[in-house]
Amino acid sequence: MKEKNLTIGELAKLVNITARTLRYYDNIGLLTPSDYKEGGHRLYSLDDYKRLQQIQSLKFLGFSLKSIEDLLTETYTPQKNLDEAIDFKTRELLAQKEEIERTINQLEHMKMIIANKEHINLSLFCFVLYAMIWEETNLDTYSDIKEALYNITDSERLELDKVYFELYTKLKMLVAQGKKPNSSEAQILIEDIVKNVEKTVSFQTKHTTTLSKENVYNPFTNEEISFLEKAKHYYLQNKGYK
C-alpha cells in the first residue's frame, strides 16, 4: 500500500468492511481519520490503516469495541487476556464446526433416502427435510422422543426413513391412481406402515397417530389424509378392533 491518504471508500474496500462501519468507529472515537479534505470527507493514513487492522484482529477474537479501545491505549497487554479470548474463540469455532459436520451428515442422510429414484415427490422431500430441521432445534424439549430415536443406530434410522419415504410415496400414488381405501393395495400399504411403526414405537390401536390440519408441516392433501384414515379403519376392522 502506498503511503498516501485513503478516502473512506478506499479504506473500506481495502479491509472489506462498510463505510458505515468506519463512520461509526469515528463517531465513537475508536478510529478517527488523520485528515479531512474539502467538504469534510474523511482521509485515512497508513497508521490509521494499521490501527484498523488491529481493531479487526481483536474483533475477530471476540473483544467488544470498548475493550478494543482500551487495549489499544497500551502497547502491551497481559497474556491472560489474550489466552482467554483465544480459548473463547476456539470454543466458538469448535461449536460451529460440530454444527456444520452435523448438517453435512443430515444432508448425506437425506441424499441416501432419495437415492435410486428417478423422480421425487417434492412435498415429501420437504417434509422429511423439515423434520430433520425440526429435530435439530426441538428434540431436547421432547426427551421421550429423543430417547427413542437415539436407541437405534444411524444405519437403522436410515433404513426406517427410506421405508417411510417409500410408503408415503406409495400412498400418494394410490390416491392419484384412484384406488379405494379398502383395496388390497391400500390394505397392504397400511399393514406395512403398521409394521414399521412397531419398529420404533408401540403400536396402540386406540391411540394410533393421526394426521391433522394442525400439523406444522403436512405433506399430504386432504384427499390423501382421508384415504389413509379410511384405509386404517378398514385395516383395524379386519383385525378385529372396533
N, C-alpha and C positions, 0 to 999 in steps of 0.2 A: 504494500500500500504506500503510495507517495505521501510525503509529508505536506499535506495541504488540508485545508478545512473542508469538511464534508457537509452537505446540506442534510437536513433531517431525513429526506427521502433516500439519499445515497447511503447514509449510515444504516437506516432501517433495512434496506435491501442487502447490505453487506453482512448483517448479522441475522437476517431472516426473522425480523420482528416487524411490528407495525409502527408507523409514525405516531399513531395514537399512544402507543406504549411509551415511546420516547418523550412525548409531550407530558405524559403522566409522571414519568421519572423526573422530569424537570420541575413540575408543579410541586412534588413532594421533596424536592431537594436532593434526590438520590443521584441524578446525573444532570448537571447544569451545563449548558453549552458554553464553550470558551469565548464565543463571539457571536455577533448578530450582524446581518447585512441589512441593507435598506429595506424598510417595510417590516422590520422586526423578525425576519426569518432566522431561525437558529443555524449556527455553524459549529461543527464539532471538530476538535483537533485530534491528533494521534493519541494524546494522553486520554482524551475523552473516550476514544475507541477502546483503549486498553482497559479503562475503568469499566466500560460496558461489558467487555469480555469477562472481567472478574465478577460482575453482577450476574451474568448469565451462568457462569460456572457455579457460583454459590446457590443460585436459584435452583439449578439442576439437582443439587443435593438436598433441597427442601427447606432451605433457610427462608424465613419471611423477609420481605423488603426492609422492614425496620431492623431486623437482625443483621441484614447485609450492610445497611447503612452504618450500623455500629461497628461491625467487623472491619469495614474499610477505613475507619478512622485510625487504625493501627496497622503497622507493618507486619507484626507477629500476632499470633493467636494461640491459645492453649491447644495442645494436641487433642485433649479430651473433647473439645468442642467439635473438631473435625471428625474424630473417631465416631462420636455419637451420630453425627449427620450421615457419615458413610454407612454405618450399621443400619440406620433407619431407611436409607435409600436402597440398600441391599435387600432388606426385608420386603420393601415395597415392590421391587423388581421381581423377586422370587415369587411373590403372590401373583403378580401379573403373568409370570412365566407359567405358573401352575394353572391359571385360568385359561391361558392360551392353549396349553397342552390338552386340557380337558375339552376345550371347544374343538380342537383338531380331532380328538378321539370320537367326539359326538358326530362330527361330520363324516368321518370314516365309517362309523356305525350306520349312519343314515344312508351312505352310499352302498353299503353291503345289503341293506334292507331292500333297496330297489334294483339290485343287480339282476342282470339277465332278463329284463323286461323291456320290450320294445317301446311300449307306451305306458306312462304313469298317470294315474288319476291325480290331478293337481290338488284337489281338495283333500284327499287322503294324505298326500305328501306333506302338505302344510299342517295337517292335523298331527301327524307323527312328529314333525319338526317342532311344532309349537309345544307339544307335550314334553319334549326334551328340554326346551327352554323353560317351561313351567317347573319341571322337576328341579332344574338348577337353582331357581330362585325361591321355590316354595317348599321343597321337600323337608327341610328341617322343622317346619311347622307341623308336619304330619308324620310323627315318629313311627306310628304303626305301619304306614305305607313304606316309609324309608327302610324299616327293619325287614319287611317282606322282600323288597327289591334287592337289598344287599345280601340276602340269604341265597341268592342264585349267582352263578358265575357270569362273567361277561359273555361267554360263548352261549350259555343257556338263555341269557337275556336276548341276545341277537336272534337266536332261533325262534323264541317266542314272538319277538317283534316282527320277524319275517312272516311267521304263520298268521299273525293277526292282520298284517297288511294284506296278505293273500286272501284271507277270509272276508275282510271288508271289501276288497276289490270284487270278489265273487258276489257279495250281497248287491253291490251296485249293478253288476252285470245281470243278475237275475231279475231285478226290478226293471232294468232297461229292456230286457227280453220279454217282459210281461208275464213272468212266471207267477203262479199263485203261492201264497204263504204255506198252503198245505200240500204243495207239490213235493215229490220225492227229492228234488234238488234242494228245495228250501229246508226240508227236514234234515237232510244230510249236513247242510251248512250249519244249522242250529246245533246239531249234535257235535260237530267239530268245534264250534265256539265253546260249548259247554265243557268239552274235554280239556280244552286249552285253558279255560278259566280255572278249572280244578287244579291245574299245574301251579298256579300262583296263589289263589285264594280259595277258601272253602266255598263250594257252590251250594248255597242255601236256597231252596226253591221258593221259600216265602219272602226272601229278601234279595232276589237277583237284581243286579244293577240295571237300571233302565235309562234310556236316553231321553232327555227332555229339552224343551226350548230354553231352559235356564242354563244349559251348559255354556261355559265361556266360549268354547270353540267346538262346534258340532259339524263334522264333515258330511253329514247325511241330510238329505232332503226330507221333508215331512212324509213324502210317499215311502221313502226308504225306512224311516223310523216306524211307520205304521206296518209295513211289511215285516220288519224284524219282530215287532211286538206280537203280531198275529201268528207268525211262524213259531215264536217261542210258546205262545198259548197252545197251539196245536201239539207242539212237542211235549209239553208238560202234561196235557190231557192224555196223550198216548202212553205216557209213562205212569199214569195213574194218579197224577197230582191234580188237585182241584184249584 
